Amino acid sequence: KPIRHVTMGDKSYPECQAQELFDEFVSASTCRAVLRCFTQLCEHLQLDPSAPQRPLYQPLKQQLNYWRANALWAKLDRRAAQPEYLRARACSNMTCVVIGAGPCGLRTAVELCFMGARVVVLEKRNSFSRNNVLHLWPFTIHDLRGLGAKTFYGKFSAGSIDHISIRQLQLVLLKVALMLGAEVHVNVEFKQLLDPPEKQLGQKRGWRLEVNPKNHPVSQLEFDVIIGADGRRNTLPGFRRKEFRGKLAIAITANFKNRNTSAEAKVEEISGVAFIFNQRFFQELQQNTGLCRHGALLHQSPAAGFGLRHKPLRPAGCGHV
């Protein structure tokens, strides 16, 4: 029989459709697009992402067997094999709720998934809009690499680049959390905890949530652990909040719209330590503009454009900008 060559666009082969859907999920650039693509991928593979007991990772791994997916599975398998997780049995009988889908909330959700918990993330918004650029410590870069960040964001930690926008970091962690089985609900606001009834007959009821909208299915969820990762709002009552703040600093941030021209594509990002490798450029920059070389950073985002930040890390009031 003649050999038929299968291509990615051949709709008659389900595995090709699955690969295309996975590629769309990997490249999705908004919160809503990520959730939509993941839902479509699960529907195509006949997986239920909303089932109470749904170890999605293994079925996804079995049905997505090609180079891009396999590179991600290798990293996640290596991380999951760490002895602290007890082969996903450390929290296997727990249901955990995480309030907030910021970087801390999503990274916590990822960790709980590795421990075997059922994880439900609540986020009152449906978009990621924080384009602030974060400097990443070496141990953070190492951690994110181990979670496959490079698969979802090809420019991650390229060369001397040691920064990432909060929005892009959220997208990376959201994709990892979904792949590991976390259940993420957007447009759902946590209002308060509902205590278990004092007098219960028969089947006992546990802790529940009051959310907005009130009729959302998560309002019927009973959980064992709740984690507040909603930042300064701190909607969980009865807990003291501590803040760790450094000294105040003066900073200038200028954002330019990315029009995706060929000239803009040639612009290289500038990391926080780039002055070590290109001292002449920064000397000319200081002579022509007065900007100090320390803390200068150029970040390029496909959605938000270019951001030039100058942050000399000097105490406020010194008059240096």
N, C-alpha and C positions, 0 to 999 in steps of 0.2 A: 504494500500500500504506500502511496506517496506520503511523505512526511509533511505535516502542516506546522508551519512556524507560528507560534503564539506571540502576539504583540500586546503591549499594554492597552491598546485601544480596542482589542477584540472583546466585545461585550458577551460573546457566546461562552466565554470561560469565566466562571465565577471567581477563580483565584486572581485573575487580572483585574476584575472590578474591585476586589478587596484591596489589592495593592494600590490602585488609583485612589480609593477612599482613604487608605492609610496615608498616602502621600499628601492628600488634601488636608488631612488632620495635622500632619507634621508641619505644614507650611501655613496653617491658619494664623492670621495676624490680629484677631480680635477675640475677646472673651466669648461673644455670642457665636462667632464662626467656629471656635474650638468645640464648644458644646454641641453645635449643630452637626459638625463633621463626625464627632465621636458617636453621636446618636445614630447617624446614617451608617457608620461602620458597624456598630453593634447590630442594627437591624439587618444588614446584609449578611452578617455572620450568624444571625438568629440567636443573639445573646441579649439578655434582658439586663440593662444597666441599672434598673430600679429595683431588682429583686432583693429581698432582705439578705439572703445568703447567695452571694454571687462572686465566687473567686474568679474574676474576669481575666486575670493575668495569664493563667495557664491556657485557657481556651484561645485567647488572642495569640499567644505564642505558638500554639499548635496550628492555627489556621493561617497565620501570616509568616510564611517561611521564604523570605527572600532577603537580599543583602542588606537593605536599609533597616528592616525590622530586626534581622538577626544581630546586627551590630548593637542595637539597643538592648535586645534580650541578654546579650553577653554581659553588658554592664550591670543590668538590673539583677541578673542571676548572681553575679559576683557580690553585689551589695547585700542581697537577700541571704547569702550564705554566711554572713557574720554571725558568730555564736550567740551574740546578745539577743538575737531575734528568736532563738529556739525553733528555727524552721517555721516561723509564722505562728508559733503557739504561745508566745509570751502574753498576748492579750486576745487569744482566740475566742473567748467567751464574752467579750466586752463590746458594747456599742458606745462609740464616742462621738460627741458633737463638737465641732469647731466653729466658733463664731468669728467670721471674717475671712475673706479670701485674699488677704495681703500676702506678702512673702513669708511672714512668720506663720500665719495660719495654714498656708498651703504646705510649707515645709514640715510643719507639725503633722498635717494629715498624711503626708508621704511616710513619715516615720511610723505613725500608728498603723498604716497599711502593712509595712514590713513586719510589724509585730503581730499581725493577724487580726486586728480589730476590725469591726465594721465601722466605717468612718463616714460621717455626714457633715458636710461643710455648708454653712449658711452665709450668704452674701447679699446685702440689701440692694446693691447696685447690679447692673448687668453689663458693665463695661469697665475696662482698665484704662485709666486716663492719666496716671501719674508718670510724667516723662522725666522726673528728677533722675539724675545720674548718680549711681552708687559706686563708690570705690570698693572693690572686693579684696579682702585679705587673702593671702595665699591658701590658708586652710579652707576658706569658703570656695575658692576656685576648684580646689581638689575635690571638695564634697560635691559640687555641682557637676563636675566632669564625670564623677562616678555614677551620677543619676542620668547620664546621657544628654546633658545640656547641649552638647555640640550637635547632636542629631536634630534638635528642634531649633537651634539658633547657630548657624554655621560660623558666624563671626565671633562666637563666644571665645574669649581668651586667646584670640589670634595674635601671635607675635607678642608684643609687649602690652597689648590692650588688657587692662585690669579693671575695667568698669563696665557697667550695664545699666540700662534704665530700669526703674522699678516696674514699669509696664511690661517690658520684655521679660524680666525675671518672673513676674507673675504668670505670664503665658507659658514659660518653660515649666514652672512648677505645677501649673494647672494640668498640663498635658501628662506629666509624670504621675500625678495623683489619680487622674482618670484611668490611666493604663493599669495602675495597681489596684483599682477597684473602689476608689473613693467616690461617694455620691455627692455631687455639687449642685446646690440649689441657689440660683440667682433671683433677684427681686423678692427675697424673703428676709424680713427684718425680725430679729430676735427682740421680744418685748420683756418677758419675765419667765422665771422658773415656776413650775406648778408642782407643789409638794405632793407626795403620795397621800392618799386619804389615811387618816389616823385609824379608823375602824374599817377593816376590810374582811369580807367573808368570801370564802372560796378562793378564786384566782386573784392573787395580789397584783396591784398596779404599782408601777415604779414612777420615777421622775419623768415629767413631761415638760413641754415648752408651750408658751403662748407666743405666737408669731403673727406677723402681718404680711399677707392676708390671713385672716383667722381660719379660713376653711382649707388652708394648704395641707396636704397629706402629712407633712412632717409634724404637724401639731398632734398627731396621734402616736408619734414615735416615743417609745420608752427607752431610756438610755442609762448608762452606768457612769459615764464621765463626761463633763462639759468643760471646754477650754475656751476662755475669752481671748481672742486675738484681734480685737477690734480697735486696737490703738488707744488713743487718749479718751475715747468715748467710754470705754470700760463699762459695758452695760450689765455685767454680772454684779449683783449687790453683795455686800458683806466682805469684800476683798480690798485690802489696801493696795494702792498702785504706787510703784516706785519708778522714777525716771532717772536715767543715767545720761547726763548731758555734758558735753565738752564745753570748753570756753567759747564764748561768742566770737564770731569772725565776720568780716565784711566780705561779701562776694558779689560778683557781677555775672549774670547769666543773660546771654543774648540768643534768641532762637530765630532761625531762618527757615523759611518754607523750603522743603525739598521738592524740586520740580522734576526730579529724575532725568536730568539732562546728562549728556555724555561727559560734560565738564565736571559736574557734581560727582559722577561715578568715580572720577579719578582722584577725588579728594580723600586723603588718608586720615584715619582717626588719629588723635594725639592722646597718648596715655599720660597718666600722672607722673611717669618717670621718663618721658620722651626727651626731656632736656639733656639727659645724660648722653644720648646717642646723636642728638642734633643740636649741639650747643650754638652753632653759628646762627641757625634760624631763630632761636630764642633771644640771642643777643641783639639781632636786628629787630625783632619784635619789641624788645624793651626800648631800644633807641628810638624807634619810629612811633610807638604808641604809649610808652611808659608802663606797660604791663610787666609785672614781675614774672620771671619764668616759673617760679614755684607755684604749683597748683593749677597751672593752665591746662585745660583739657578740652578736646574737641570730640564730640560724640555725634555720630550720624545715625538717624533712625528713618526707615522707609516711610513711616506714617507721620512722624512729628517733624522731620527735617533735621537741620543741623543745630546743635547747641554748643556754644562756646562759653565755657565757664572759667572764670578766674577767681580762685579762692586762696588767698595768701595765708590763711589760718593765723591771722594776727588778732589780738584782742580788739573788741569794738572800741571805737573812740580814739584810735591812734591816728586816724586821718589818712591811712594808706589804703588805696583801692586799685 
